[in-house]
Amino acid sequence: MTKSPYELRFELLAFARDSLTSYYYAKIEEAKNFPTKGNLVLPKYPTNDDVFVLAEEYKNFIEKK
């Protein structure tokens, strides 16, 4: 069954969001396991703009001929 353009866009956004949050939590775990002399530097949680930018990159990659 084919998907509508809206469903495809939604899936791209969901994939981008999931990718960024997975990366965020991996960095949190890495920071816990490898503290740096009292200066725990935590990554920023991905914003909506971050998700939109990554989804656009995925879309451009998919459309590339």
ABEGO torsion letter per residue (X at the ends): XBBBAAAAAAAAAAAAAAAAAAAAAAAAAAAAABBBGGBBBBBBBBBAAAAAAAAAAAAAAAABX
